């Protein structure tokens, strides 16, 4: 099992989601990322080494380092 590390901004934004279906989609996408880290699109330039997935209206940016997953 990978350790998941949330940024304060990510945690605050997820808690602020009022729509339950959107929150459910975000959680499902995070589970998919854990199961298959290559699911997201690789980013470039300043965010090289990170990946992104889009869960309308949110974009999840994540990176795996060692056995930790960083969500921002």
TIPA-88330 format. One record per atom (N, C-alpha, C, CB): x, y, z. Coordinates in steps of 0.2 Angstrom, whole numbers, plus 5000, padded with zeros to 4 digits. Glycine has a CB too. Layout:
N
    X    Y    Z
    X    Y    Z
...
END
This chain:
72
    X    Y    Z
 5004 4994 5000
 5000 5000 5000
 5004 5006 5000
 4995 5000 5006
 5003 5011 4996
 5006 5017 4995
 5004 5022 5001
 5006 5020 4988
 5008 5026 5003
 5006 5031 5008
 5004 5037 5004
 5012 5033 5013
 4998 5040 5005
 4996 5046 5001
 4997 5052 5005
 4988 5045 5000
 5000 5057 5002
 5001 5063 5005
 4997 5069 5002
 5009 5065 5006
 4993 5072 5005
 4989 5077 5002
 4992 5084 5004
 4981 5077 5005
 4992 5089 4999
 4994 5096 5000
 4988 5099 5004
 4996 5100 4994
 4989 5104 5008
 4984 5107 5011
 4979 5110 5007
 4987 5113 5016
 4981 5113 5001
 4976 5116 4996
 4972 5110 4993
 4980 5119 4990
 4975 5104 4992
 4971 5099 4989
 4965 5096 4994
 4975 5093 4987
 4968 5096 5000
 4963 5094 5006
 4957 5099 5006
 4967 5093 5012
 4959 5105 5007
 4954 5110 5007
 4949 5110 5002
 4958 5117 5008
 4952 5109 4995
 4947 5110 4990
 4943 5103 4989
 4951 5110 4983
 4945 5098 4991
 4941 5092 4991
 4936 5092 4997
 4945 5085 4993
 4937 5095 5002
 4932 5096 5008
 4927 5101 5006
 4936 5098 5014
 4929 5105 5001
 4924 5111 4999
 4919 5108 4994
 4928 5117 4997
 4920 5102 4991
 4916 5100 4986
 4909 5098 4989
 4919 5093 4982
 4904 5102 4987
 4897 5101 4990
 4893 5095 4986
 4893 5107 4989
 4894 5094 4980
 4891 5089 4976
 4894 5082 4977
 4892 5091 4968
 4890 5078 4980
 4892 5071 4982
 4894 5067 4976
 4886 5067 4985
 4891 5068 4970
 4893 5064 4964
 4900 5066 4962
 4888 5065 4958
 4902 5072 4962
 4908 5075 4960
 4914 5072 4965
 4909 5083 4960
 4912 5072 4972
 4917 5070 4977
 4918 5062 4976
 4914 5071 4984
 4913 5059 4974
 4913 5052 4973
 4918 5050 4967
 4906 5048 4971
 4917 5054 4961
 4921 5054 4955
 4929 5055 4957
 4919 5058 4950
 4930 5060 4961
 4937 5062 4963
 4940 5056 4967
 4937 5068 4968
 4936 5053 4972
 4938 5047 4976
 4940 5041 4971
 4933 5045 4981
 4935 5040 4967
 4936 5034 4962
 4942 5035 4958
 4930 5033 4957
 4944 5041 4955
 4949 5043 4951
 4956 5042 4955
 4949 5050 4948
 4956 5044 4962
 4962 5043 4966
 4963 5035 4967
 4961 5046 4973
 4958 5031 4967
 4959 5024 4968
 4962 5021 4962
 4952 5021 4970
 4959 5024 4956
 4962 5022 4949
 4970 5023 4949
 4958 5025 4944
 4971 5029 4951
 4978 5031 4951
 4983 5027 4955
 4979 5039 4953
 4980 5025 4961
 4984 5021 4966
 4985 5014 4962
 4980 5020 4972
 4980 5011 4959
 4980 5005 4956
 4985 5005 4950
 4973 5002 4954
 4985 5011 4946
 4989 5011 4940
 4991 5018 4940
 4984 5010 4934
 4997 5019 4942
 5000 5026 4942
 5001 5030 4936
 5007 5026 4946
 5002 5026 4930
 5003 5028 4924
 4996 5031 4920
 5006 5023 4919
 4991 5031 4924
 4984 5033 4921
 4984 5040 4918
 4979 5031 4926
 4987 5044 4922
 4987 5051 4920
 4992 5053 4915
 4989 5055 4926
 4991 5059 4912
 4995 5062 4907
 5001 5065 4910
 4991 5068 4903
 5007 5063 4908
 5014 5066 4910
 5014 5074 4909
 5020 5063 4908
 5016 5077 4914
 5017 5085 4913
 5024 5086 4911
 5015 5088 4920
 5025 5093 4909
 5031 5095 4906
 5034 5101 4910
 5031 5096 4899
 5040 5103 4908
 5043 5109 4910
 5043 5110 4918
 5039 5115 4908
 5040 5114 4921
 5041 5115 4929
 5038 5109 4932
 5038 5122 4931
 5033 5106 4930
 5030 5100 4933
 5032 5094 4930
 5022 5101 4932
 5038 5093 4927
 5040 5087 4925
 5041 5082 4930
 5047 5088 4921
 5039 5076 4929
 5039 5071 4934
 5033 5070 4938
 5045 5072 4939
 5028 5074 4936
 5021 5074 4939
 5016 5072 4933
 5019 5080 4942
 5010 5070 4935
 5005 5068 4931
 4999 5071 4933
 5004 5060 4931
 4994 5071 4928
 4988 5074 4929
 4982 5070 4926
 4988 5082 4926
 4976 5071 4930
 4970 5068 4927
 4965 5073 4928
 4968 5061 4931
 4960 5074 4924
 4955 5079 4924
 4948 5075 4926
 4954 5082 4917
 4945 5078 4932
 4939 5076 4934
 4935 5082 4935
 4939 5072 4942
 4931 5084 4929
 4928 5090 4929
 4924 5092 4935
 4923 5090 4923
 4925 5098 4938
 4928 5103 4936
 4935 5104 4939
 4925 5110 4937
 4938 5098 4941
 4945 5098 4945
 4950 5094 4941
 4944 5095 4951
 4956 5097 4942
 4962 5093 4939
 4966 5091 4945
 4966 5098 4934
 4967 5084 4945
 4972 5081 4950
 4979 5081 4947
 4969 5074 4952
 4983 5084 4951
 4990 5083 4949
 4994 5079 4955
 4994 5090 4949
 4997 5074 4952
 5000 5069 4957
 5007 5067 4955
 4996 5063 4958
 5011 5064 4960
 5018 5062 4958
 5019 5056 4963
 5023 5067 4959
 5023 5051 4961
 5025 5045 4965
 5032 5046 4966
 5023 5038 4962
 5034 5046 4973
 5041 5046 4975
 5042 5041 4980
 5043 5053 4977
 5046 5036 4979
 5047 5030 4983
 5040 5027 4984
 5050 5032 4990
 5038 5026 4990
 5031 5023 4991
 5026 5028 4993
 5032 5017 4996
 5027 5034 4991
 5022 5039 4993
 5019 5042 4987
 5026 5044 4997
 5013 5044 4987
 5009 5047 4982
 5007 5054 4984
 5003 5043 4980
 5010 5059 4981
 5008 5066 4983
 5003 5069 4978
 5015 5070 4982
 4997 5071 4981
 4992 5074 4978
 4992 5082 4979
 4985 5071 4980
 4991 5086 4973
 4991 5093 4974
 4985 5096 4969
 4997 5096 4973
END
